[in-house]
Amino acid sequence: MMSWLPPGVSTYSGQIDWLFYLIYYLTTITFFAVQITLLWFAFKYRYNPNRRATYTHGNTTLEIVWTVIPALILAALAIMSRTTWAEIKWRMPPSDYTIWVTAKQFNWEITYPGPDGKLGTEDDVSMDNDFHVPVNKTVRISLRSKDVIHSFFVPVFRLKQDAVPGREIPVWFKATVAGKYDVPCAELCGFGHSGMQGSLYVDEQTAYDAWAKERGVGAAVSTPAYN
């Protein structure tokens, strides 16, 4: 299969890619079928001075067919999309790690628990733009915004979520491949929008533990499943 998306490295990236390509190829086939039919009719019924105009009511059966088939396809796509959406947005699994990400003009502020292992206390550890998570662990992010609407976007995870002032929005991912990944803001948020980009490092567990010890990050904060 032709692919131009970046490699998916989260547990749900494959589901999203499958839906994307399914919709893409369906619309591509439909486009060419319609255009070929249009060209064929334009050629077949081109101007002919010897042809007399005729009245036709149409074909009721054909009209029903080309209405029902697209409706069934759209209904099937809606059901499949809703299932994937529910697994990602509505039925969040229990997490191994929970961190806060606060969007602001024009950077990401990441907050980890300090030595007491609790978020929202005086010993929290905060940093801008660069943050680390362990590979093959479920990470839940509590997403906030200090000023305007931003959009937390990790293309390789197929994760994109607006950060809205006054709201705390949970998102989650489980990265399957260690590496360094870009985290741009995907919402025009002001004159410095183009420079609002962070880096997410997915580390092997030993590397993450060493980094956490060096930065004074405390024990992981786990959270239960979210429905």
Secondary structure, 3 states (H helix, E strand, C coil): CCCCCCCCCECCHHHHHHHHHHHHHHHHHHHHHHHHHHHHHHHHCCCCCCCCCCCCCCCHHHHHHHHHHHHHHHHHHHHHHHHHHHHHHHCECCECEEEEEEEECCEEEEEECCCCCCCCCCCCEEEECEEEEECCCEEEEEEEECCCCEEEEEHHHCEEEEECCCCCEEEEEEECCCEEEEEEECCCCCCCHHHCEEEEEEECHHHHHHHHHHHCCCCCCCECCEC
